[in-house]
């Protein structure tokens, strides 16, 4: 009974989750939950374990130990049910650059088995939602960063998920685009009741849009609560100050891995 | 399931048709081989009593095109793993096996089309197939070879984290497969060790089959060629599917 109450009230429920890579513990025994319909910000310095946590929640990585529930399903044992129930916008772009906006949407709809009859209407609705309908037949390669992001959001929402995961959705975008992205999401959150789980480095965004915030550092959650609660707890004026007082001012020397190198190569190649 | 596989296949073909520069670029190498080697070694080959070198070489160059195109479309997964589309497909509620099948069929179709284009380029360069009756057999061998090496590329890409290993794969796997396949020289009368290397190389049977179907001179015969190609293709499809299902990103 108790378990059922939890799945009714929570979209995401994480207990004692740990992920180790060889000798490195990326996520260290974290627990948190996200209520249905909530906008939840998952904050932390580079290398804190944000992306690893998202990968585990979205069935891309298996945890070393711990349990998770996403919309009442276990990402380890009930992968397809979990996958149907969330949409995701990845940190790195994941559109097919050689396809048109419409084709990217159509591909997604087929993979998620959106019935043929509904698919066309739904694509139109979502592309209108992010104001890209008039660009539907353009090859994505020619889109700006902001347009690609908007398209990814539309795509993530196409199969009407209950949770939308977004890993740094506004990185590298101009204030206008960032603003419009949060406007869509607020809209969606209030009309469709979608749970939004996002990470960001822009503390002002988190403070403005998030109902609740969790701060992760060195794989551990160091604070959790509403932005107001965190400011009160640390006696800070803004969430950014609260964040700095909780995680320290030391700059994280994240070693540049092969991924960063590929990210750079990719930029060069795609020019 | 069929729709999933179809849309993945369609995506590969659309990408191929739209990236004209890549298509034309990948045809440059076979043209160079046909012209430089075909005409360059022609007189020596003739003097050695082996006949027309272009007739001998063309099936080898077609096989080379299939090999390179197929392996590359498999290897593309390395890029896709970090940036792109693979992530999008891996979080979708479809089985990994279907994703692998769709991609492999797409890659193999592209390799087959490239092979057919090079076939026509060879004809323009002066190659004449001795009989047209065997063209369906040539197509079957083309498709099998394309499937085999796309699946091999997928298997390799599933194991690699980034593109750093790519050069190594080119130099220690793809180039040896090509040079030791009998694409450029006859297998008869080779030193023992080279012949052994060629016999365990699956491309050798693709080259032999194509040459038999297009030109007539065979070393192993259609029976052995088709048996080896089918067996090794099935094996790589199983290995590729298994490794692909283990991808974590």
Contacts between the chains, C-beta under 8 A, distances in Angstrom:
chain1	res1	chain2	res2	distance
A	55	B	249	7.3
A	58	B	91	5.4
A	59	B	91	6.5
A	60	B	87	7.4
A	60	B	90	6.3
A	60	B	91	6.4
A	60	B	248	6.7
A	60	B	249	5.7
A	61	B	248	5.5
A	61	B	249	7.8
A	62	B	248	7.4
A	79	B	93	7.8
A	80	B	93	4.2
A	81	B	93	7.9
A	83	B	91	5.8
A	83	B	92	6.2
A	83	B	93	4.1
A	84	B	93	4.7
A	86	B	91	7.9
A	88	B	91	5.8
A	90	B	87	5.6
A	90	B	88	7.8
A	92	B	82	6.5
A	92	B	83	4.8
A	92	B	84	7.7
A	92	B	87	7.9
A	93	B	83	6.5
A	93	B	84	7.3
A	94	B	83	7.1
A	94	B	84	5.4
A	94	B	85	6.2
A	94	B	87	4.8
A	94	B	88	4.6
A	95	B	84	7.6
A	95	B	85	7.4
A	95	B	88	7.8
A	96	B	11	6.6
A	96	B	15	7.3
A	96	B	84	7.1
A	96	B	85	5.0
A	98	B	14	6.9
A	98	B	15	4.5
A	98	B	18	5.1
A	98	B	19	6.4
A	99	B	11	6.8
A	99	B	14	6.4
A	99	B	15	7.6
A	103	B	11	7.9
A	103	B	14	7.2
A	106	B	7	7.6
A	107	B	7	5.6
A	107	B	11	6.3
A	108	B	88	7.1
A	108	B	92	7.5
A	110	B	3	5.5
A	110	B	4	6.5
A	110	B	7	4.4
A	111	B	4	6.2
A	111	B	7	7.1
A	111	B	89	6.6
A	111	B	92	4.0
A	111	B	93	7.6
A	111	B	94	5.5
A	112	B	92	6.1
A	112	B	93	6.4
A	113	B	93	7.4
A	139	B	18	7.4
A	155	B	88	7.9
A	258	B	161	6.2
A	258	B	162	4.1
A	258	B	164	6.4
A	259	B	82	6.0
A	259	B	162	7.3
A	261	B	162	7.3
A	262	B	79	7.9
A	262	B	82	5.6
A	262	B	83	7.4
A	262	B	162	5.5
A	262	B	163	6.5
A	263	B	82	7.6
A	263	B	83	7.4
A	265	B	163	7.2
A	266	B	79	7.4
A	266	B	83	5.7
